[in-house]
Amino acid sequence: MKKWINKRSISIFIIIILLILFIYFIIPISIPLILAFIIALAFNPLVNKLSQKINSRKWSVSIIYTLLITVTGFLIYLFLTKLIDQIVLFIKDLPNRINLLIKVIEQYNDKMKAVLPDEMAETINKELQNFVATLRDSITHYFSVQNITEVVSSLPGFIISLVVFLVALFLFMLEIPNIHRFIKKHLYPATYREVYKIYNKIGHSIIGMLTATIVLSFITWVFTYFGLLIIGVESAFIISLFIWFVDLLPIIGATGLTIPWAIYAYIIGDPTLGIQLIILSIVLLVQRKILEPKIFGTGVGLTPLPTLISMFIGLKLLGFIGFFIGPLVLIVIKTILESGIIKTDFKI
């Protein structure tokens, strides 16, 4: 037991504790900086290649940064404009849809009275009316002046975070070689080799994670878009983009929209659409559950089970961003263990 209690082991234990505290307390409030650093690392190989060709890192960073921001901003602009149009149309058409739902419930009530006892039919009808009223109140509350005011009041904070992210991204892309030299200067050669090995592993894993996210999102969008086209839904492209965006949220997912939509279609008297949407939901759910661990596991060098566990723990501890940070932390731990910095060849 005494051979494990030495200066090296205590130092490693303290570093691990500090790392855990950093992950839990600092990361949630540093998301713009972390995202900027991760993206800068992901684009660093491209910056290096361009720097070798034009002999200037500043110009290569400026070119890649400008292209990245321009393309991303243009895509976000297209998505938001179309999304806002669809939301406005939805709000305008909402009273008609609610009235249609009420009429359908009344028709079902007449049918139930002919089949079920009066008391049971009245109870079911009352519950359905309560459901519609609750749904209407929830939607009204969601688009209430108070909620809109809260969203507007949060815009300054969002704009500040966005500015910090954009500035930090440019500076990180510019300063990565200096950060590299600073770390090298303060490490012993043997320690530097191990740290550099971990850095390379994490860098490749970050690229793999970004690639895996893009591939999985694209597959989900393709399934959704062509599924809606086959069903014959109007504005299939816009709706598929919205479902794809919601699918990025781990808790909700694409089926969080398609299943309620199917239930609504069945209630208003369109069972064909309801069944088609249920089938689409099953397809989306199955492909997500099958491909997600495999694509993320392949992209970040992890097997599906640890990847799934790290995603879940990260999600619970850090929220949405933890869904992506969890596998990254697991990669860091796995790489450190494989490097031999921490000895694991012991028995209890």
Disulfide bonds with the S-S distance in Angstrom:
none
